[in-house]
Structure formats: structure tokens, C-alpha cells
Amino acid sequence: MPEPNPTSVKVSVAPASPAGAPKVPSANASISASASANAGANANGKTVLIAEDDPFISRMYQIKLEGAGFQVIVKNNGRDAFEAIKASAPSLAVLDINMPELSGLDVLSALQGDNFDFASMPVIVLTNSSELSDRNKARSFGAEYLVKAELTPRQVLDMISSKLGLEPASSSGKPGHA
């Protein structure tokens, strides 16, 4: 099976609904974004690794980050994320907690076991879990802990930009640039 084109984005479009009726996404209608949507990819020279097993969420953040000039590496399980962090040395990692093979916290623990220098790569744990024990464990590795439901994607993008010493997207006309 051929690899999907990373510059093509599938977007579901809702059919026309009667006035006041909720719009429901349709699997029958879709549009493709042009390659120009990613024209600014890596314009700021920073690479962000996203480790998220939900393809909708990972794709949403990938599009948002690439639009802000970041190169993005997406991994859908903890083991692949661990290997990619070691091999690619991204500028920042965004880890979900609940993932197949290794959780985000297990990834941090494995990196620590390999004497990984957490000061060299900021980590954001972006998860649905609001458990205090998960929050404390993430912070013990120096990671920022964010609960997905409490933030918009723009706020997450601003936090990533800030951690990398770039101007937050919401405060300038040019997102992700210093």
C-alpha cells in the first residue's frame, strides 16, 4: 500500500442541514488541501515530535504546527516515539500518556534510563488524563503537563512556540517566528 501524501489533507464536509439542525460530518464528501498548505513547513528550523495514537488529534496538531513553520514527526505509539526521539533529536516532543506499546510516561522513563538530557529537549505531555499522579510523574521529568480538554490547539501551539523561544502565534502575524 503506498504511503499517504503528507501534503494532502482530507477534510470531511457536512452536507447542507436545515436551519438550526446540527451539522454532521459526511464520509461521502471530502476536499484535498493543496501542497501550498505546507509551504511554510520548517520555516523556523524547529522540529516537533508528536506521539499520539488518535489519528484525528495527531493530524490536527501536525497541520497546525506545519502551518506555523515547524517540521513535524508523527508517531502513533510510545515505542516508535522513543526510537524517533533518540534517532532524530527533535527540538520538542509532545507526548500523549495512553498509547500502545509504551505510554508517554514510559517513554520519559526509558529516556531517563538511557541518560537522556531532558534540558536539551522540552517535553509537553498532552493528555486526557487529569490524574494528579500522572501530572506529578510528568513533572518529575521536567515535562509540562497539559490536559487536552482545557486548551485550544492555538494555546498548545503558543506553548510550543514559547518553549522553543519563538514568538507565540497569537501575538504576531507570523506564527512560530522569533
For each residue, the residues with C-beta under 8 A, 3 or more apart:
1:
2:
3:
4: 8
5: 8
6: 38
7: 33 34 35 37 38
8: 4 5 32 33 35
9: 32 33 37 59 63
10: 30 31 32
11: 30 31 32 33
12: 25 26 27 29 30
13: 25 26 29 30 31
14: 17 23 24 25 26 29
15: 24 26 28 29
16:
17: 14 21 22 23 24
18: 21
19:
20:
21: 17 18
22: 17
23: 14 17
24: 14 15 17
25: 12 13 14
26: 12 13 14 15 29
27: 12
28: 15
29: 12 13 14 15 26
30: 10 11 12 13
31: 10 11 13
32: 8 9 10 11
33: 7 8 9 11 37
34: 7 37
35: 7 8 38 39
36: 39
37: 7 9 33 34 63 66 67
38: 6 7 35 41 66 67
39: 35 36
40: 43 66 67 68 69
41: 38 66 69 70 71 72
42: 45 46 47 69 70 71
43: 40 69 176 177
44: 68 69 70 164 166 176 177 178
45: 42
46: 42 69 70 71 91 92 164 166 176
47: 42 70 71 72 73 88 90 91 92
48: 65 70 71 72 73 90 91 92 93 94 160
49: 72 73 74 75 81 84 85 88 90 92 93 94
50: 58 61 62 65 72 73 74 75 94
51: 75 76 77 78 80 81 93 94 95 96 99 104 107
52: 57 58 61 74 76 94 96 99 126
53: 58 76 77 96 98 99 100
54: 57 58 96
55: 58 59 76
56: 59 60
57: 52 54 60 61 96 148
58: 50 52 53 54 55 61 62 74 76
59: 9 55 56 62 63 74
60: 56 57 63 64 153
61: 50 52 57 58 64 65 72 94 153 156
62: 50 58 59 65 66 72 74
63: 9 37 59 60 66 67
64: 60 61 67 68 153 154 156 157
65: 48 50 61 62 68 70 72 157 160 176
66: 37 38 40 41 62 63 69 70 71 72
67: 37 38 40 63 64 175
68: 40 44 64 65 157 161 169 175 176
69: 40 41 42 43 44 46 66 175 176 177
70: 41 42 44 46 47 48 65 66 160 176
71: 41 42 46 47 48 66
72: 41 47 48 49 50 61 62 65 66
73: 47 48 49 50 84 88 90
74: 49 50 52 58 59 62
75: 49 50 51 80 81 84
76: 51 52 53 55 58 80 99 100
77: 51 53 80 81 99 100 101 102
78: 51 81 82 95 99 100 101 102 103 104 106 107
79: 82 83 101 102
80: 51 75 76 77 83 84 101
81: 49 51 75 77 78 84 85 93 95 99 102 104 107
82: 78 79 85 86 102 107 110 111
83: 79 80 86 87
84: 49 73 75 80 81 87 88 90
85: 49 81 82 88 89 90 93 107 111 116 121
86: 82 83 89 111 114 116
87: 83 84
88: 47 49 73 84 85
89: 85 86 120 121
90: 47 48 49 73 84 85 93 121
91: 46 47 48 121 122 164
92: 46 47 48 49 121 122 123 124 160 163 164
93: 48 49 51 81 85 90 121 122 123 124
94: 48 49 50 51 52 61 123 124 125 126 156 160
95: 51 78 81 99 104 107 108 123 124 125 126 143
96: 51 52 53 54 57 99 104 125 126 127
97: 103 104 105 125 127 128 129 134 138
98: 53 103 104 127 128 129
99: 51 52 53 76 77 78 81 95 96 102 103 104
100: 53 76 77 78
101: 77 78 79 80
102: 77 78 79 81 82 99 106 107 110
103: 78 97 98 99 106 107
104: 51 78 81 95 96 97 98 99 107 108 125 127 138
105: 97 108 109 125 134 137 138
106: 78 102 103 109 110
107: 51 78 81 82 85 95 102 103 104 110 111
108: 95 104 105 111 112 123 125 137 138 141 143
109: 105 106 112 113 141
110: 82 102 106 107 113 114
111: 82 85 86 107 108 114 116 118 141
112: 108 109 115 116 118 141
113: 109 110
114: 86 110 111
115: 112
116: 85 86 111 112 121
117: 120 121
118: 111 112 121 123 141 142 143
119: 142
120: 89 117
121: 85 89 90 91 92 93 116 117 118
122: 91 92 93 144 163 164
123: 92 93 94 95 108 118 138 141 142 143 144
124: 92 93 94 95 143 144 145 146 156 159 160 163
125: 94 95 96 97 104 105 108 134 138 143 144 145 146
126: 52 94 95 96 146 148 156
127: 96 97 98 104 134 145 146 147 148
128: 97 98 147 148 149
129: 97 98 134 147
130: 135 147
131: 134 135
132: 135 136
133: 136 137
134: 97 105 125 127 129 131 137 138 145
135: 130 131 132 138 139 145
136: 132 133 139 140
137: 105 108 133 134 140 141
138: 97 104 105 108 123 125 134 135 141 143 144 145
139: 135 136 142 143 145
140: 136 137
141: 108 109 111 112 118 123 137 138
142: 118 119 123 139
143: 95 108 118 123 124 125 138 139
144: 122 123 124 125 138 159 163
145: 124 125 127 134 135 138 139
146: 124 125 126 127 150 151 156 159
147: 127 128 129 130 150 151
148: 57 126 127 128 151
149: 128
150: 146 147
151: 146 147 148 155 156 159
152: 155 156
153: 60 61 64 156 157
154: 64 157 158 169 170
155: 151 152 158 159
156: 61 64 94 124 126 146 151 152 153 159 160
157: 64 65 68 153 154 160 161 168 169 175 176
158: 154 155 161 162 168 169 170 171
159: 124 144 146 151 155 156 162 163
160: 48 65 70 92 94 124 156 157 163 164
161: 68 157 158 164 166 167 168 169 175 176
162: 158 159 165 166 168
163: 92 122 124 144 159 160
164: 44 46 91 92 122 160 161
165: 162 178
166: 44 46 161 162 176 177 178
167: 161 171 172 174 176 177 178
168: 157 158 161 162 171 172 175
169: 68 154 157 158 161 172 175 176
170: 154 158
171: 158 167 168
172: 167 168 169 175 177
173:
174: 167 177
175: 67 68 69 157 161 168 169 172
176: 43 44 46 65 68 69 70 157 161 166 167 169
177: 43 44 69 166 167 172 174
178: 44 165 166 167
